[in-house]
């Protein structure tokens, strides 16, 4: 059976997801406007990332054109599980919520952020396993075929991929407060292992022509190539963002140390 598939789990679920995305966009815009009304500047780049991330999600949940076949399905997954989470992590939505919502909401958010569950989820092994396992199970087991016959299964699978992608993105490049920011070396190792796993999956799909229900061998191989090269491109972006963040923080630290030395020298003089 040939499944081109809707990434969002069917027209009905896609409609509801689009509504949720509109609500999220409206909430983000209201938060930015509230800060502006107080005379507080919110970086335009963060707003642009939020809009771009939500647009990627909207495109991902729409049914791909039938002519695109498995390739359209793979593009939707790259958007949903990698690019959209990356952009949303850069938009710092939790920070915006902490600065613009009522005190009760802020207390709930902070309690969640500092909970044992959040701290456990934001560890390298958990982030890596959740990010890699979903795609392997989805494409290398009968789950792909089942999901395209049972919309609710597809919805659960895609929700897992999106949330795992968000966890991965916040771990690597998130602008929101974490209980403890992982070292750059740890983040790069996690990124390298995830990239190697994704590349191996794409090569396996290409060589073994899996999933068998995805279409003709040519369609499957084209989708596997898109998975390989598209995933690699996004992972390179992740690496650039991780190193850029490290460079900026190092520069700020050096500037603080320089100012401290100048103050000390002035006091001694």
Buried (B, 14 or more C-beta within 10 A) or exposed (E): EEBBBBBBBBEEBBEEBBEEBEEBBEBBEEBBEBBEEEEEEBEEEBBEBBBBBBBBBBBBBBBBEEEBBBBBBBBBBBBBBBBBBBBBBBBBBBBBBBBBBEEEEBEEBEEEBEEEEBEEBBBBEBBBEBBBEBBBEBBBEEBBBBBBEBBEBBBBBBBBBBBBBBBBBBBBBBBBBBEEBBEBEBBBBBBEBBBEBBBEBBBBBBEEBBBBBBBEEEBBBBBBBBBBEBBBEBBEBBBEBBEEBBEEEEEEEEEEEEEEEEEEEEEEE
